């Protein structure tokens, strides 16, 4: 039994090493392609970056056997675009969501754009990069740039917990995304997933399994306060998390 467990661990390590090698090498190569593509139209730049994020998800599926299943796709037919509020457990969802939503504008910390290679590529797809130290000024920037992106037909991608939260735990949901939603009148699309079970925060090992992704019904924001929008979004996301991944919440108690 011990030998079998050891071989299983070695197998997971080798698979994770192959995937990580691909991710590192490919992001370096793609970053230079993105820089060269900077003068090109936005749709071409976004296609280049989303092709890389899609390749990462595909290689992860083949090499590490991390698959995914989506529930609730019909909810996307109810809106043209809007603001995505996603659970944030892993790096996986940043790749997945960028590949599945039309020219998504991701809300990021400005410092992320300074990260070599990855940040350079990210900068070419016009994210909304905020300097969080500026407080109210950052909120004004979020609303101004968010309105522009939504008017252009882009989705806005927000992780309301702000940072990756371990599987089975609930982070502090921040009000900024809800304020943007109310200010623009666009609906919020809540998304729950359990990617942290297979690609956890700061973990080198990627565990095989199927990530469950649930896309919720649109949450209307007109005639609502930011607090009401945030409460509804959090309630839907966390109740859905209990449904799709109850084991994680039990184990963390």
C-alpha positions, 0 to 999 in steps of 0.5 A, spaced: 500 500 500 505 504 501 509 503 495 502 504 491 501 511 494 508 513 493 508 511 486 501 515 485 505 521 489 511 521 484 506 520 478 502 526 480 509 530 481 511 528 474 505 530 471 505 537 475 512 538 473 510 537 465 504 542 466 508 547 469 514 547 464 509 548 459 506 553 462 512 557 464 515 556 457 509 558 453 507 564 457 514 567 456 513 565 448 506 568 448 508 574 452 513 576 446 508 575 441 503 579 445 508 585 445 509 584 437 502 584 437 500 591 440 499 595 434 494 590 432 486 591 433 484 589 440 480 583 438 486 580 435 490 581 441 485 578 445 484 572 441 492 571 441 491 571 449 485 567 450 488 562 445 494 561 450 489 561 456 485 556 452 491 552 451 493 552 458 486 549 460 487 544 455 494 541 457 492 541 464 486 537 462 490 532 458 497 532 462 494 532 469 487 530 468 483 536 471 477 536 467 471 541 468 463 541 467 459 547 466 452 548 469 447 554 467 450 556 460 443 557 459 443 563 463 448 567 459 443 567 453 439 572 458 444 577 457 448 580 452 454 582 457 455 584 464 459 583 470 461 577 472 462 575 480 466 569 480 469 565 486 476 565 487 480 559 489 485 558 484 489 560 478 485 555 474 478 560 473 483 566 471 484 562 465 478 559 464 473 565 464 478 569 460 477 563 455 469 563 455 467 570 456 467 575 450 473 579 451 473 580 458 476 586 462 479 583 468 479 587 474 486 587 477 491 590 481 496 595 477 502 591 480 500 585 476 502 588 470 509 589 472 510 581 473 515 579 467 512 575 461 505 574 464 503 581 466 506 584 459 501 579 456 495 581 460 497 588 459 495 587 451 488 585 453 486 592 456 484 590 463 482 595 468 488 595 473 487 599 479 491 602 484 488 600 490 492 605 495 488 611 492 481 609 495 475 613 492 480 615 486 480 607 484 473 607 485 472 612 480 477 609 475 473 602 476 466 606 474 469 610 468 473 604 465 467 599 467 462 603 463 466 604 457 468 596 457 461 594 458 458 599 452 463 596 447 460 589 449 465 586 453 464 582 460 467 585 466 470 580 470 471 581 478 473 576 484 469 580 489 473 576 495 479 580 492 484 574 493 484 567 492 481 563 498 482 556 500 477 551 498 472 550 503 473 557 506 469 564 505 473 570 503 471 578 505 466 580 499 468 587 497 463 592 495 467 595 489 464 590 484 457 591 486 458 599 486 460 598 479 454 594 477 449 599 480 452 605 477 452 602 470 445 598 471 448 592 468 446 585 471 451 581 475 452 574 473 455 570 479 459 564 478 461 558 483 466 553 482 471 548 486 477 549 482 481 549 489 480 542 490 484 540 484 489 546 483 489 549 490 493 556 492 500 555 492 500 548 490 505 545 485 501 538 485 495 538 480 490 533 483 486 529 477 478 530 477 472 534 474 472 542 476 464 543 477 462 550 474 456 553 475 453 559 472 448 563 476 442 567 473 443 574 472 442 578 478 438 585 476 442 591 479 437 597 477 433 600 483 438 596 488 443 598 492 450 596 492 449 592 499 443 589 496 447 586 490 453 584 494 448 580 499 444 577 493 451 575 489 454 572 495 448 568 498 447 565 491 455 563 490 456 561 497 449 556 497 451 554 490 458 552 493 455 548 499 451 544 494 457 542 489 462 541 494 460 540 501 466 535 503 470 541 503 466 545 507 465 540 512 473 538 512 474 545 514 470 546 520 
